[in-house]
Amino acid sequence: MAKKIVLLAVMALVAVVVAIPASASADVWTDNGIQLGEGETANQSFEGFLQLNAGANGTLGCQVTVEIEAEGPSGGRITKFNPTTSTCEGTKVFAGCVVTSDSSNIGGGWNISSASTPLSVTAAGGLNLTLHVHFKSCFSALTTIHIEFGAWFLSVTLSSGLISKLSVSGTSTTGVVISGSLTPESTPTLGLE
């Protein structure tokens, strides 16, 4: 009797696993609905408002342009991370701040992998993703911030297999949280299946 119960439980588990749709493991890049083969690339730019939340110290948010260069089947990189400094808004220690310049280590490579859900973004060579921002006119006399992230995560919203939205999330090594969403700058062509 016990063997029958174990066998029925195993069969039920197999039925549940088989019932999970293939889209649950969406990890292959597509360009206009065609899967990218090994080493093939496709680019798509996304834009949206991203916010850094420093808890009791306040928030800083900016309009940002991000470009993904997908490399088949599931690799790639972020090739652009450009805040539009004139759109930045801050609260508390960031109140009144005008962003004068920003830099990151994107030049060293920010890798993106679609092999996991959500997509993960990491810096090349095991480094942290870094953002460095210079300010003027802050009410708090703040002049610069330097923030490092072990990784960021991109949750993907698909529409007909194409990426219609990327939701960004991540927590820095000092507890600053990045969040926001990005949508394609032009007609979506990059997708996942």
N, C-alpha and C positions, 0 to 999 in steps of 0.2 A: 504494500500500500504506500509506504514512504517513497519507494522508487517511482511510483506512478505520479505522486505529487511533485517530486523534483523534476521529472520529465515534463509534466504539464507546465511547471513554472519556467523551465528553460524554453519550451515551445512558445509560451506567451511572450517571453523576453525577445526571442528571435522575431516574432510577429511585430512587436513594437519597433525594433530596430529597422526592419524592412519597411515599415510604414512611414519612417521619417523621409520627407521629400528630399530629392537630390539638391534642391536649392538651399537646404540647410548647410551644405558645405560649399557654398558659392565661393570659389577661390581661383577661378581661371579668368584672366582679363579678356575682354572682347573689345573690338573696335568696329563700330557700326554692325554689331551682332556677329562678327566673325572672330573666333578664338585666336588669340595671339600665340603663334608658335614660339618655340625656344629662340630667344634672342630678338624677336620682333618687338617693336615699340610703337606706342601710341601716346599722344599727349592730350591733356584736357586741363584748362584753367578754371578755377573755382574762386568765388569771391563771397565774402560775408563778414559779419561782425564777430570778432573774437575778444573775449574778456579775460583778463587776469584778475583773480580774486585773492587778495592778500589778507583775508579775514578782517580782523579789527583795524588793520592798516588801510583798508579801502580797496577800490577796484580801479583798473585801468583797461579801457577797451578801445579798439581801433578797427576800422575797415581793413581787411587783409586780402591780398590776392595770393593764391597758392596754385602752383602748377604741378601736376602729377605726370611723370613719364612712366607709364606702365611698361613693364618688360615681361613678355610671355615666358612661361605661362602664368607665374604668380609673383614675380619680383618687380622691381622698379625703384624709383626714387622721387623725392620731392625736389624739384629743380628751382622753385621760386617760392619765397615766403616774404612778401613785401607789404608791410603795413603802410597805409596812406596816412602819414603822420598828421595831416591837417584835420583828420576825422577823429582823432583820439580824444577821449573823455575820461576824466578821473574823479574819484571821490576821496574824501578824507586826506591822507598824505599826498595823494595824486591830484587833489583839487587845484584848479588853476594851471596845472602843468601844461606846458607846450612842448611836445616832442620835437627835439631839434635834429636827432639822428638815431638810427638803430642799426644794429648789426647782429649777425648770427653766425654759427659755424656751418651754415648750409653749403658753403663752398667746399667743405671737406666731405660732403655727401650725407644726405638724410635718406636712409633706405626705407622703403615701404614694402610690406609684404601682405598679399591678399590671401595667404595660406591659412590665416586664422581669422576668426570673427570676434571682436572687431578688428579691422586692419591695424597693424602696428607700424609706427614710424620710429626709427632709431637712428642714431648717428653712426657713421662709419667708424670702424676701428675700436668699437666698444666705448667710445666717448659718450658724454651726455649731450643732448640737444641744448644749445645755449642761445639765449636772447640777451642782448645788452642794449639798454636804452638810455639816451641822454636827454635831459630836460632843461628848460628855463622857466622862470615865472611861477614855480610851484609856491603855494601859500606856505608850505612846510619847509622851504629851502632845499628840498630834495633836488639832486642834480643828476643822479644816475642810479640804475638798478641793473643787476646781473642775475639772471635766473637760469637754472639748469634743470632739465627733465631727463629722466632715464629713458622714457618713451612717451609718446602721445598715442592716442587711439582714435580711429576714425570709424564711426558706425555709418553704414551706407544705407541710404534709402534708394531702392530701385523702382523705376517705372518702365515697364516693358523691357526689362533687362538692362536698362541704361541708368547710370548714376544721376539721380535728380537732386540729391542732397547728401552732404557729408556732415555728420555731427562730430565735433572735436571735443575730446576730454583728456585730461591728464593732470597729474599732481607733481609739482617740482620737488627737488630734494629738500627744499625748505618749507614745503606745505602750500605754496601758491598753486591755485587751481586754474587751469585754462579750460575754457568752454566756449561754445558757440556753434554756429552752423554756416556752411558754405554751399552755394549753388553754382552750377555751371555758368560761366560768363557768356557762353554761346550755346547753340543747339547741342545737347548732350550726344557724344559719340562713344565715350568710354563706358564700359559696362563690366559686369561680372556674371558668370554662370557656373 
